[in-house]
Structure formats: structure tokens, C-alpha cells
């Protein structure tokens, strides 16, 4: 704990931070994509409910969301698995 506090104090005193060694962030964050998909699902779900009726619209929306989630998880498996 004292080592971490000492490092923070050195940075405050003006010692420069070391250069980052990690990979740069991805150009398109998954949270941004998920936000857009969420908004689209709400809009398209409302349209499907109006056109098809309450139950068939919900069924079609749920099916579409399940397919999107399945394809998304197959495309980016390393985000959720530790292997």
C-alpha cells in the first residue's frame, strides 16, 4: 500500500508517468454498438408491434434480438471468455 502511495506522490511532485505498454483501444467500442442496437430494438419493436399486433410483434422482436445476440457472441467470443 505504501508503495502505491509513494508512486502517487512522485507523480504529483512532477515525475513523468511511464509510457503505456498496452494495446491502443479499439476504434469501435462494444458499448457504443450495444447502445445503438438497444435504441434500434426499441424503435423496430414498436413498429413491429403496431404492424403485427402485440403478441406477434413481441415474438418477432424477441426472435430478432436473440439472433443478433447469438451472432454478436459468435463474432466476439474473446470479450466474455477468459480462455
Secondary structure, DSSP 8 states (H G I E B T S, - for coil): -HHHHHHHHHHHTT-------S----SS-HHHHHHHHHHHHHHHHHHHHHHH-HHHHHHHHHHHHHHHHHHHHHH-GGGT---
